[in-house]
C-alpha cells in the first residue's frame, strides 16, 4: 500500500482515499480520587495522551506496544465505550466524539469489536444463538422469524456447527469461543472491526486458524481492521501498516515491511530485537537492543520524550557529544514530533536509529 505523509506527520494513506477512522489529538485521562464521602481528584492516569491516527478502508492497521501503554484504552475510545478527555474522532468524515443515544447506536452498526478473552466476553448464561442474535434483536434489522437462520448461517461462515445453536459458551473450546466472538462482530456487517488481541489467549495452531479466518472474512466483506497485539510476528503477518505505541503516544508508524527492516525509534528497535528468529543465521546477525529500567508511571509521565529514561540511543548521543552518561538534554526537555523518514514512515525521535539497526544483513 503506497502512502503519503500528512501535515501532522501521520502517514496519510493512498492519495485521494479518505480515512474510514481519523483521530485528532485524542486523549483519555482517568481521574485518581481520594476520600470516601467527599472525593477529590488528586491526579490523572494519562492512558492515551495526544494520538493522531488514520485508518483507511480495507486495510489492517496493527497497533503494538508493551502492556499498559494504552492500546486497549485507545480501542475503547475509538468504539466510544470510553468518552475521550480531549480531541476528535471522525468516522467516514462524521465527528462522532460527542454522539449520544440513538445516533450513536446507529453508528455502532458500522463498528464492532473482538475481545481478548474469548470466555469472559461471552455471557455464560446465554446460548450461542442468543449471543450472536442479540445484535439482530437490538437493531431490529432482521425479522424475528429469520433470526435463527441468520445466526446459523453466521456460525457456519466462521467454522462452527449450526446445530450447536442452543449450546452455552462453556461447552466450546477456546478457539471455538473466539469464533463465536467473530460471528457476533460480523452480524451487522460492520465496516470496522477492532481486534483487541484476539489470538493472545489461544494456542499457536488455533491462532493460525483464527488469523486465516479473519483474513478470509476481510476479503469477502471488505472489512477494515484495527489489530492490537503483543506478538510482532502476528502483526507483521496480518498488517498493512503498523503503529507503535509507548506510554499513551504513537512513537512510530510505517508499512509492515519498512518498519521491520528499518525501525527508526529505539523502542521499536528494542521490541523487534526481542522477537525470536527461527533462522540461525539471521538470529546470529540480529543486534540486541537492551532497555534500562521499567516503564514509567502514566500518572506522572517523564518530561520531553517519554522514552528517554530507558533509551540507549539518547545516552549514546550524549556520550558522543561529551556530555554525560545520562539521557541527552534535548530528549529530557523537548517532546519530539512525528517526522518522516522512509516513504510512508514517521517516527518521534531526536536521535533515530540508522538503517538495518536490528538485522545486520552484511553478516548473514
Steps between C-alpha positions, in 0.01 A plus 500: 500500500658830389461776756578869530559709812249758621580843643471361852770244425263203486518265200207613290418187305434466128455831322137596453369245752323640806568327832228285648611597851696811590623603845621853566677571829303234687562477875354284773589586860352303789462701823664381821285588800549499876236485771190293570212741548656816358723396215750731340717450194869484584635399159435328171613186321612611154390183323477659154672834460470670163458238226465587132404196294336418170358161395411452134224286347596140438835512681625336817679738735703322766544664839780369720663592831568381851228415748364822648596726208135585425418277200176354638393836642548659158291221345218567743518873436466436126198279570360775726490257795710770671438869441824677398634767736607712202531483123268392219400164354374490141330203336442533125554874540237535776610628839378231743682638804183613675232281344243371746192280513335385179754670270791325671318166494439534126865582439610201704353269237812585298746443788540169679761348731660161563627472856814340638346242734265278298326375815464817707354684200209254472204490739516152661124505564405542135511253216718559197192574292389767744848657518548528125137591434498778759613755242208412273252538784648827625519673162190326359649450155384138465143372557470284813403197294826517305744569786580132559576428135720813474692401813553147373631634171748714693606203712566297187690792346750514789544123520251408773240226482156663452348216701675640810265800497362418848830422670659721767850655484651258752422213264748632240880509482695826512535519123131428448406768753711753310317397181176583683644844572592541133149396393347750741717780363392414143126491567435862401744494205722775647759704315753502785590221741733573790690182587630540855764225522259241358753214493721563805303258720505217243743221411734565208321261262162655590648849456582417139145380437344817643741725310424320173128529574532877560695537177238310299217701654681825422520409132140381485338794680756776429563549871740745663693378803674674786706206625649527848760244603817434698642243260689695235520199269120482499472872430746473211298215350163677503572875480537743212630770732626484858480767772720470809365642825693592813355650817189644333663633181567373150880501462533341155284398206585339168410224261574156641805426280658841558451488875648153537797568273587853616349597838585858585381540858724327759192354670389335174852368453499353851166327438618350172834391642318297766303294245641146460611412145489135388779553245836443680693728261258788542483443875880521524502821295229669705615781725345497845380837633480492879277746685574625849248532782124454504217672317433838670168555668227651279393698807816712476654446154853629434556841347616536142518166322321248719744229400817687602550336846541160329649603167853372416507715187455819702783405738725414207429839340585675829827307533593579137465870578708464817213587732439217748372146527147631558232545230563789264365837630299547180315172567427604859367843406346483151212275396587370151252532216413223255732568206531314168793267431448238230193541272189454710700469823491747788672483838512728803869494593778760524770237433341232275662164438706450184372270228530127572557575868353164613599258221850524357440365151869517412573248773253243366 
